[in-house]
Amino acid sequence: MKHRIPGAICAAIMALPGGLAAQSPSEINPLCDATATKPLTPVEAAKAAQVGHTAGGPQANTQNPYPDFGFMIEPNVYFACFSDQPIFRLKTDFPKDLPSEMPPFWELDPTDPVQALDYLVGVKTYSLTGNAPSWDPFQNAQANWYHIPWLHSSPTAYPPNGGTEGFRGLIKEAPISQGQIGPNQTDQEGNYSVYAITLVNDIAGYTLGQMWADPTNPDPRTTDARYGGGFKDGAVFAKLLFTDAAKDGADIAVLQNPVEWRGYITQNFWTSDKRTVQPLRLVQMDVAVRDSRAGETKWVMGTFAYNGAADPKAQDDATRMQNNLIPVGVQWGNDPDNTEPGYITGFPATETRSNPGLKETVIFDHPDLNPHLPPQHLGWNGRLNGPVDLSTTSCLSCHINAQYPALVSLVPDGAVPDGGTEVPKQAGTDEWMFWFQNTPAAMPTTEAAYSTDFSFQVAISLTNFFAARNALDAGYYADEFRIKPVPIQRGYKD
């Protein structure tokens, strides 16, 4: 005779001698499947729904003028199956006045090879302080950080079926190529994806507050130097990047001892519009700092690669973030005079091959100074790129083209597909080097567009907003037809 035990008790019982076994999530509640993280009986779920979930905590009760996310499971499924997971809430209470205090790493010079590593580690520590491990600025009692609005919906912008999901505010960012993050990652390009969530500090938030002073009419001139705009010195963007590449049990060394979140994501990058709850693991962190000392561009880009073996004994996610995000390098210019076709590193990388001929990139590949750096493919001819970035471009070669509307492709012709060892035939040509110029901060690469000052997420947010406004207005505006926009994308699809 089969006996049923109340769900809360039965869910905690593992298989026991004598044949008594734990109930599956669907047995506890028909709304749940195997991905459920906290299945509750229908009665328990109804009680949980009555209590509700205060996203962002008590200080987040003020009305937000923007939608928080675009994709999420139904509320009844959340309370029945996932009530132990966070609910993302957008933080956009941007400062009205420009903050006067500079970040603590500001005393270091990022362009000095001796100080560059300490500068980048300082940016990481600054960004993680109060934000790790939840990456929820509402929970940060030490500093003010914010989100970029209007990333929740992406009807026309890259990526396909993109927009923020509701657990963590992750947006789909890029596909992963075969072998890109390890030799045991044998899937085909696009089977797995990268998702990301960005926070900006108070100095960057001040400029975003000016852009979105009227939530119904953002001003693109705010980040364009031709109109007196642009982010101010000390502005920091900090982005965590996660991948679902380990969801099928792939033994990817750098993703062991993980920081793991749940996300409501598509089943693959290119073609699926069906979303399910899946685990994602931290794979990379990117930072960008507006710094007038940084050559012609006035921006410093930095990236970190996750390596769970760096501190295998770390017991909590905050410690894992601090100790296992290993600095790869910094870049403040594209070295436009370096036009030799050079080399690219194929996937998977077996060594980090830096280029001593570059003057505006520093790679931290010295084993004594940075012993836990996994082999990196980097970018074209040794320029800086992270583990889930292309091997044929660089951090800055993409970000100089951040503008609204998107009138220039994110990458040059020939940059995708990547992953092989053959240098694109276009490399080093005048057409190719358009993407490797040193564009000044807050200046567009195309006169007809507004610069979003090296921020693609700001460009996407404006694209999303005006696409939605056009749909609401049931019409278009003449300025949108000055030049045909180019999709914002960096991947490759057959």
N, C-alpha and C positions, 0 to 999 in steps of 0.2 A: 504494500500500500504506500502511495506517495504522499508525503506530508509537506505542506508549504509553511515556511517560516516567514514572518513579516519582513518586508523588503529591506529595511535598514539593517536588520541583523543578518539576513541571508547574504546581502551584498558583501559583508565583511568576512564571510566564511569561505575559506579556500577548500579545495578537495580534501576530504577527511577519510581516515580508515573506516571501512564499513559501508562505503558507497555514497555517503552524503556529500553533495557537491554544491558549489556556489551557483547561484542563478546567473544566467547571462543577462546583460543589460535589457534585452528585449523581453525577457521573462519578468523582469522587475517592472518595466514600463514599456508597452508596445511602441511608444514614440521613439525609443532609443535603439541605436544599433551598436555595433562593436566599438565604435569610436567614442562612446559616451565616457566622460571622465567622472561623473557623479550621478549615476542613475538613481532616481527616486521613484517610489511607488506613486500612483496617481494621487493618493491622499496627501502624501508628503510634498509632492510637486505643487499641489494646489495651495498648501500652506506657505511654501516658499514664494509662490507668485504673489500672495497677499502681502508678504514682507517687502518684496521687490528688491531691486538692485540699485543702489545709489552710485551710479557711475561717476568716478572722480572724487568721491567722498563728499563730506558736508560742504566744503568750500566751492563745490561745482554746481550749486543749486541755481545760480543766476542763469537767465535765459541766454542761450547762445544763438546768434543770428544766422548761423550756418548749420546745415545738416552735419551730423557727426560721422556717419559712415554710409556706404551705399549698398553693402551686401551683408546679410546676416541670416542665421537660422530664425525660424519663427519663435516668438517669445515663449509659447507653451513648450516647445522643444528645448529651449534654453533652460527653463526652470525644471523640466523633467529630467534632463540628461547632462547639463553642463553648468549648473549653478555655481560650481567652484571656480569657474573661469571669469576673468574680468570682462567688463563691458567698456569699450573705448568711448571716451568723450573728448571732443575737440577743445583745446584751450587757446583762446584768441583774445584774452583781455590785455591786449598789447599796451605797453607804456605810452603815455601821452608825451613825456619829455625824454630826451636822449639821456640815457644813464651816463654818469660821469666816471664811474669806476671801471678801469680796464681789467681784463682777466689776468690772473696771477702769472701766467706764462709769458706775459708781454715783455718782461725784462730780458728775454732771450731773443736772439736773432736767428730766424729760420734759414736765412741764406748763408750762414756761417756753418760749414760742414762740422765744426767741432760742437756747435750748440744745437744743431738741427734735431738730433735725436732727443735731447732733453726737451726741446720745444714741443715736438710731436707728442711725447709721453705726457707732457704738461697739459696739452690740449685734451688728451684722452681723460686724464684724471679730472680736469675741470668739467668735462662733459658728463662723466659718470657720477660725479659727486651729487648726491641727493636724487639722481635719476635712476641709478641702478638699485635693484635689478628690474623694477617694474617698467621703467622708461615711461612713467606716467608723471608729467610735470605737476599735476594736482597734488601728488604725494611728496613733492620736493619742498622741504621746509627751509632749505639753505639758499636757494637761488631761484630766480624766475626764468622759466623756459616756456616755449610756446610751440604750437603746431601751425602749419600752413593750411589755410582754409581751401575749400573747393577742390579737394582731391577725391571726394567721395564718389563722384560720377565721372565717367569717361566715355561719353557717347561717340565722340569722333576722334579723340586723341589716342595715341599709343599709351599703353599696350592694349591688345584686344581683350575685351571682356574684363577691363581693369577697373580701378576704383578701390576705395578703402573697404576692408572687411571689418566686422563689428567687434571682434574680441580684442584686437591689439592695434587697430588702425593701420594694418599693413596694406601697402599697395603693390600690385604686381610690377616688377621692374624689368626683368630680362630672362631669357632662356639660358640654360646651361648646356654647353657642348659636351660631347663624350670625352671622358677623361679629364675634364677641366680642373676638377679639384681633387683628383686622386686616381691611381691606376685601377682601382676596383670599381670605379664609376663607369660602367660599360653601357649605359643607356644611350639611346639616340638623342640628338639635339632636339630640345623642346619638350622631351618627356618630363623633365623637371624644371623648376622655375626658381627665381630669386624674388623675394618679397622684402619690402623695406619700410621703415618708419623713421622720419626725420624730426628732430627737435631743433629749435633755434633759440639762441640766448636773448637776453633783454635788449642788447644793442641791435641785433637783427630784427627783433620784434618791434622796435621803434619804427623802423622803415616799413615793415609790413603793416603796422598800424596806420601809417600815412597812406599807403596804397589802398587799404580797405576802410578808410575813415567813413565812407558811405558803403555799407555792405551790399547795396543794390547797384553800385556804380564804381567799381574799382578803377584806380587811375594808373595806367601802365607807365606813365611818365615818371613815376616815383623812383624807379630803378634805372633810369636812363640819364646819363651824364649830360646829354644835349639839352635837357630840361632842368638841370640842376639836381638830378636824382642820383641814386646809388646807395648801396649799403655803406655804413660808416666803419671806420677803423675799430677793430675789436669785435665785429659781428662774427658769430660762430654758427655754422651748421654742423650738426652731428647726426649721422645716419647709421642705424643698425640694419644689416642685411642678413636675412635668413633664407634657407633653402629647404625644400622638401626632398632633397636628393637621397636622404637616408631612409625614407618612409617605407621602402620595400625591402629593408634589411641589408642594403649595400654596406660593406665594411669599409667605410671611408675614414682613414686614420685620423685626419685633423678634426673630424666631427665627433670623435669619442669624448667621453666626459663632457657632455654637451650642456649648453644653455638651450633648453627646448621649450618652445611655446606651441600653443594650438592656434590654428588660423582657419578661417572659412575661405578656402581657396579653390581654384579651378583644378581639374584633374590633369591637365597639361597646359603648356604655355600658349600654343597657337590656336588650337581648334575647339577646345572644350569651353562651353559656357555653363556647364554644370559645376556647382560648388559643393564641396563636402568639408567636414571638419578633419584636418590632417595635422600631424606633428611637423614642425619646422625647427631647424637647428641654426644657431648663430654661426655664420661663416665669415663675416667681414664687417668692419666698421670703417666708414669714410668720414673725414672732417674737412671743412673748408673754412678758412679764416681770412677776413678782409684785413690786409696788412700793407700799409703804404710803403713799407721797406722792401716789399717783395717785387723788385724789378718793375718791368713795364706793366704787368698784369695787375699788380697790387692785390693778388690773391695767392694764398698758400693752400695747396691741396695735400692731404695726407691720407694714408690708408693703412689698415691693420688686417692681418690674417689671423683667423682663429686657429689655435693649436691646442687641443685638449690635453696633449702630453706635456705642455709647459708646466702646469701645476696639476698633476693628476690627483692630488689629494684634496683639492678644493672641495669644500662641502656645501657651498651655497652659490647661487648665480651671481651675486655681486662680486664675490671673490673670483669666480671664473671669468667674468668680464674684465676685471682689472688685470688679472695675471695671465690669461690665455689669449687675449687680443694682442698679437705680436706686431710691433711696428715694421712696416715694409719700407716706407720711404716718404719723402716730401718732394713736391714739385711747385715751382713758382713761375716757370716759363716753359715754352715748347722747344727751346733751342732751335729757332727757325733757320740758323745758319748751318745746322747739321743736316745736310740734304742727301748724304750717302744712303743708298738703299738699305744698307746695314743688314740686320737679321731680325728674325722673330723666333721665339721659343715655342715649340710644339707642345701639345697636351699629351700626357701629363708631364709637367716639368720635373726634371730629375736634379736640377741645380738652378741656382739663381745667378743669372748671367747679367751683371750690371755693365754699364758702358762708361768707362772713365773719361771718355771724350765729351760727355754731356756737362754743361756748365750750370743748368738750371733744374737739375734733378739730383737728389741724393738718395741712394738706396742703402739701407742698413743691413748689408749682407756679410759684415765682418763677424766671423764665428765667435770671437772673444767678446765683442760688444753686444751681440744679439744672437745668442746660441740657439734659441728656440724657433727661429724663423724657418718655416717649411720651405721647400723649393718653390720659387715663384716664376711664373712665365713673364711677368711684367708686361710692358707695352712695346710698341714699335721701336726697334733699335735701343732697347733698354730704358725707355722712358717709363715713368711711373704708371702702373695700373695694378688693380687688385686681383685677387684670385678669381672672382666671378666677372671680371671685366674682359674686354677683348684683348687679344695679344697683338693687335695690329694698330692700336690707337694710343692715346694717353689720357690721363684724367683731364688735362686742360684742353686737349684737342677737341673733346666733346663739349666741355662747359663754356668755351668761348662762344659757342653758337646758341646759347640759351637766350631766347628772344620770343616776343609775341608780336604778330603771329609767327609760327615756325616756317620760315621761308628757305631755310638751308637744312640739308640732311644732317643728321647727328654725326655721321661718319662718312669718310670719302668713299668713292667708288672703288671697289676692290678690297675693302676692309673686312667684309663678311662674305662667305663664312670664314671663320678663323679656326685655329687649332692645329694647323699643319706647320711645317718648317719652311715652306716656300714663301719668300717675300713677295707681296703683291707687285705685279709689274708696274703699277702706277707709283710705287713708293719713290719719293724724292722728286717727282715731277712738280712743275709749277701748280698744276691743278691739285695734286695731293697736298702740297705745302700750304694751300689755303687753310687747311684744318690745323696746321702747325705754326701759325703766325702767333705773335704775342699781341693779342688784342687788349687794349687798355680796359680797365674795369669800367663797367656800366656803359660800354660802347657796343653797339650791335655790329655784326659782320656784314649786315645788309642794311642799307640806309632806310629802306621802306619799313623796317620792323622796329619795335621798341626793345631795347635791351632789358633783360631781367637780371642783369648783373651776375652772370655765371650760375644762376640757379635754374635748373630744369624743372624742379617741382613748382616754382613760382610760375614758370611759363605754362606748365600743364594746368595749374589752377586757373589762370586767366583763360586759357583755351576752353576748359570745362565750363567756366562761368558764362562766357559769351556764347558758347554753343547752346547752353540751356536757355539763355535769354532769347536767342533767336527762335528757339522752339516755342517759347512762351509768347513771344511777339508775333509768331507766325510770319516772320519775314527776315530779311537780311539788311546789312548796312553797306553802303558803297565802299567804305574803306577796306572792307574784307576782300574786295576784288582788285585791289591794286596789284598784287602779285599772288599767284597760286600758292597756297601753303604746302609745305612738305611734311608728311607724317613724322612725328618725333619717335624714332625707333633706332635701335642699335643691333637688333638681332637679325636672323636670316630665316626666311621661310621659302620652301620650295614653291 
